[in-house]
């Protein structure tokens, strides 16, 4: 089993993608290789990573980010409605208190 650093394996993976796309003219295979994480690629090729501890969280897709934005906007709107209700209650209590003191005078 070969052992490579992350950087060496990244370069090898990039070469494999280019080879699949340019030489074999197999875009599907190139996309498949490109879609693999570095750890998956290493396992598939039976290569041991010398510095495997560095793990990056995968970036969410644009679609996932837009969905999350929609969720947060809906949550924000709900919270804003609750704040408005609380403000209305506080204002009505102030009116009642000021109305009560005005009636006693």
LINRA-V357943 format. One line per field, one symbol per residue. burial: I if it has 9 or more other ideal C-beta (glycine too) atoms within 8 Angstrom, else O. A space follows every 50 residues. Layout:
# LINRA-V357943
burial: ???
This chain:
# LINRA-V357943
burial: OOOIOIOOIIOIIOOIIIIIIOOOOOOOIIOOIOOIOIOOIIOOOOIOIO OOOOOOOOOOOOOOIOOIOOOOOOOOOOOOOOOOOOOOOOOOOOOOOOOO OOOOO
